[in-house]
Amino acid sequence: MKSQLLVQSMHWANLCWESSNKSIIELDEILPKIGQSYKIKLSQEEDYVGVGSVLILWKPPHSEQNMWDDLRPSEIRRSYVLNGDICNVSTDKMTFDFHLNEKIPLVEFFSRQEEVLSSPLPYVGPIHRLKWQDAHHVCHYHFDNYYYISGVECESFLEVILSIENDKWCIHYSADLPNCSFYRTFITRYYLDEHEQKIFKELLSKSTAIEDTSLNELGKTQVHGLL
């Protein structure tokens, strides 16, 4: 079993711009509909082969534009994994038609994953250096049984979502989003080895907690818009 690649450079708000700019939005108004097809246009930075089916990350408009760590990491609980088939792929493989078969809340999708033994975390160089060990501007957000952690390494924006149980640290989501290279985002169930766990313990202990109460103002089926 391998970690599952997740595509995340599609700007869904562009398909429903007027609704996305409301102060408060019902999720059903902007979430893609099962059984419908959508024209997908990915960033050139997305590392995607463009065949068969695909998993696409859908975020509420604010997080899609600004990332989860900008004021509203609670929107992780309003984010979805979209599972569908593709056709009419462009020559550069960045544009295609996407037929939506299933949409699953991101956090619920974690429970579908089987344990993997190969690390989904970003390593670089001949000495196989973990990017996270040099991360700075590290922030975290604690929700339910999870920690969301973000940081910056060189020209890469890094994210993980992990859980901790009986001193076992499990990665469920890992994103390496460089400014000048390919995005690599994975959904997984990977338990950190001793070296990785030590690094993340230190990062978490030194990180800045993100305070976010924005969902308290909303119903369970609502999100804030871009305004």
C-alpha positions as CSV (number, residue, x, y, z in Angstrom):
1,M,0.0,0.0,0.0
2,K,1.3,3.4,-1.0
3,S,0.5,6.9,0.2
4,Q,-2.1,8.5,-2.1
5,L,-1.2,11.5,-4.2
6,L,-3.6,14.5,-3.7
7,V,-3.8,17.3,-6.3
8,Q,-4.4,20.7,-4.7
9,S,-3.6,23.5,-7.1
10,M,-7.1,23.8,-8.6
11,H,-8.9,27.1,-7.8
12,W,-12.5,26.0,-7.2
13,A,-13.6,29.5,-6.2
14,N,-13.1,30.6,-9.8
15,L,-16.0,28.4,-10.7
16,C,-18.4,30.1,-8.2
17,W,-16.8,33.5,-7.7
18,E,-20.0,35.4,-6.7
19,S,-20.9,32.8,-4.1
20,S,-17.4,32.6,-2.8
21,N,-17.3,36.3,-2.0
22,K,-20.3,36.2,0.3
23,S,-19.7,36.7,4.0
24,I,-21.2,33.4,5.0
25,I,-21.8,30.6,2.6
26,E,-23.7,27.3,2.7
27,L,-21.3,24.5,1.8
28,D,-23.8,23.0,-0.6
29,E,-23.8,26.2,-2.6
30,I,-20.1,25.9,-3.5
31,L,-19.1,22.2,-3.1
32,P,-18.8,20.3,-6.4
33,K,-21.7,18.0,-7.0
34,I,-21.4,14.2,-7.4
35,G,-22.2,13.1,-10.9
36,Q,-21.2,16.4,-12.5
37,S,-18.1,17.2,-14.6
38,Y,-15.8,20.2,-14.1
39,K,-13.1,21.8,-16.2
40,I,-9.9,21.5,-14.1
41,K,-6.9,23.7,-14.6
42,L,-3.8,22.9,-12.4
43,S,-0.8,25.0,-11.6
44,Q,2.4,24.1,-13.6
45,E,4.0,23.3,-10.2
46,E,1.6,20.3,-9.7
47,D,3.4,17.0,-10.0
48,Y,0.6,15.1,-11.8
49,V,0.8,12.4,-14.5
50,G,-2.7,13.0,-15.9
51,V,-4.2,9.5,-16.4
52,G,-7.1,7.5,-15.0
53,S,-8.6,8.8,-11.8
54,V,-7.5,11.5,-9.4
55,L,-8.0,12.7,-5.9
56,I,-8.4,16.5,-5.6
57,L,-8.3,18.6,-2.4
58,W,-11.2,21.0,-2.1
59,K,-10.8,23.8,0.5
60,P,-13.2,26.6,1.5
61,P,-12.5,29.8,-0.5
62,H,-10.5,31.6,2.2
63,S,-8.1,28.6,2.8
64,E,-7.9,27.9,-0.9
65,Q,-6.6,31.5,-1.5
66,N,-4.5,31.9,1.7
67,M,-3.7,28.4,2.9
68,W,-5.0,26.8,6.2
69,D,-2.4,28.5,8.4
70,D,-3.7,32.0,7.6
71,L,-6.3,32.7,10.3
72,R,-8.6,29.8,9.6
73,P,-7.0,26.4,10.1
74,S,-10.4,25.3,11.5
75,E,-11.4,25.1,7.9
76,I,-9.6,21.8,7.7
77,R,-12.8,20.3,9.1
78,R,-14.7,21.9,6.2
79,S,-12.2,20.6,3.5
80,Y,-12.9,17.6,1.3
81,V,-11.2,15.0,-0.9
82,L,-12.9,14.8,-4.3
83,N,-12.5,11.4,-6.1
84,G,-13.2,11.2,-9.8
85,D,-12.3,10.2,-13.3
86,I,-10.6,12.4,-15.9
87,C,-10.8,12.7,-19.7
88,N,-9.9,15.2,-22.4
89,V,-6.4,15.8,-21.0
90,S,-4.4,18.6,-22.5
91,T,-1.0,18.0,-24.0
92,D,0.7,19.5,-20.9
93,K,-1.6,17.4,-18.6
94,M,-2.5,20.5,-16.6
95,T,-6.1,20.8,-17.9
96,F,-8.7,18.1,-18.1
97,D,-12.4,17.3,-17.5
98,F,-13.1,15.8,-14.1
99,H,-16.2,13.7,-13.4
100,L,-16.9,13.7,-9.7
101,N,-17.7,10.3,-8.3
102,E,-17.3,10.8,-4.5
103,K,-16.6,13.6,-2.0
104,I,-15.4,12.8,1.5
105,P,-14.5,15.2,4.3
106,L,-10.7,15.3,4.5
107,V,-10.5,14.1,8.1
108,E,-12.9,11.2,7.4
109,F,-10.7,10.2,4.5
110,F,-7.8,9.6,6.9
111,S,-9.6,6.6,8.4
112,R,-9.7,4.9,5.0
113,Q,-5.9,4.6,4.7
114,E,-3.9,1.5,5.5
115,E,-0.5,1.8,7.2
116,V,2.4,2.5,4.8
117,L,6.1,1.8,5.6
118,S,7.6,4.3,3.2
119,S,7.8,7.9,4.5
120,P,5.7,10.4,2.6
121,L,7.7,13.3,4.1
122,P,9.9,15.4,1.8
123,Y,13.6,14.4,1.8
124,V,16.3,16.0,-0.3
125,G,19.9,15.7,-1.3
126,P,22.5,12.9,-1.3
127,I,22.4,12.7,2.5
128,H,18.6,12.3,2.4
129,R,17.9,15.3,4.6
130,L,14.4,15.8,5.9
131,K,13.2,19.3,4.9
132,W,11.3,19.7,8.1
133,Q,14.5,19.7,10.2
134,D,15.4,23.1,8.8
135,A,11.8,24.6,8.9
136,H,11.2,28.0,10.4
137,H,8.1,30.1,11.0
138,V,6.5,27.0,12.4
139,C,2.9,27.2,13.5
140,H,0.4,24.6,14.8
141,Y,-3.3,24.2,15.3
142,H,-4.8,21.5,17.6
143,F,-8.2,20.2,16.7
144,D,-10.0,17.0,17.7
145,N,-7.2,14.3,17.9
146,Y,-5.0,16.0,15.3
147,Y,-2.2,18.6,15.0
148,Y,-1.9,20.7,11.9
149,I,1.7,22.0,11.6
150,S,3.0,24.4,8.9
151,G,6.5,25.8,8.3
152,V,8.8,27.2,5.7
153,E,12.1,25.6,4.5
154,C,14.1,27.5,1.9
155,E,11.6,28.1,-0.9
156,S,9.1,25.4,0.2
157,F,5.9,25.8,2.2
158,L,5.4,22.6,4.3
159,E,2.4,21.1,6.0
160,V,1.4,18.0,7.9
161,I,-1.6,16.8,9.8
162,L,-0.7,14.2,12.4
163,S,-2.1,12.4,15.4
164,I,-0.4,11.2,18.6
165,E,-1.5,8.2,20.5
166,N,0.5,6.3,23.2
167,D,3.6,8.3,22.0
168,K,3.2,7.0,18.5
169,W,3.1,9.8,15.9
170,C,1.2,9.2,12.8
171,I,1.2,11.3,9.6
172,H,-2.1,11.5,7.8
173,Y,-1.4,14.4,5.4
174,S,1.9,15.7,4.1
175,A,2.4,18.6,1.7
176,D,5.6,19.9,0.2
177,L,4.7,23.0,-1.8
178,P,7.9,24.6,-3.3
179,N,7.8,28.0,-5.1
180,C,9.9,26.7,-8.1
181,S,9.4,23.0,-8.2
182,F,6.7,20.3,-8.1
183,Y,4.0,20.1,-5.4
184,R,3.9,16.8,-3.6
185,T,0.8,16.2,-1.4
186,F,-0.1,12.8,0.1
187,I,-2.9,11.3,2.2
188,T,-1.4,8.5,4.2
189,R,-1.1,6.5,7.4
190,Y,2.6,6.6,8.3
191,Y,4.1,6.2,11.7
192,L,7.2,8.4,12.2
193,D,10.5,6.7,12.8
194,E,12.6,7.7,15.8
195,H,14.6,10.3,14.0
196,E,11.5,11.9,12.4
197,Q,9.5,11.8,15.6
198,K,12.3,13.6,17.5
199,I,12.3,16.4,14.8
200,F,8.5,16.9,15.0
201,K,8.5,16.9,18.8
202,E,11.0,19.7,18.8
203,L,9.1,21.6,16.1
204,L,5.8,21.3,17.9
205,S,7.3,22.4,21.2
206,K,8.8,25.5,19.7
207,S,5.9,26.3,17.3
208,T,3.4,29.2,17.6
209,A,-0.2,28.1,18.3
210,I,-2.8,29.5,15.8
211,E,-5.9,30.8,17.6
212,D,-9.0,30.3,15.5
213,T,-12.6,30.6,16.6
214,S,-14.1,31.4,13.2
215,L,-16.2,28.2,13.1
216,N,-18.0,29.2,16.3
217,E,-19.9,31.9,14.4
218,L,-21.2,29.4,11.8
219,G,-23.6,26.5,11.5
220,K,-22.2,23.0,10.8
221,T,-22.9,23.4,7.1
222,Q,-21.5,26.9,6.6
223,V,-18.1,28.5,5.9
224,H,-16.9,32.1,5.7
225,G,-16.3,33.5,2.2
226,L,-13.4,35.6,1.0
227,L,-14.9,38.8,2.4
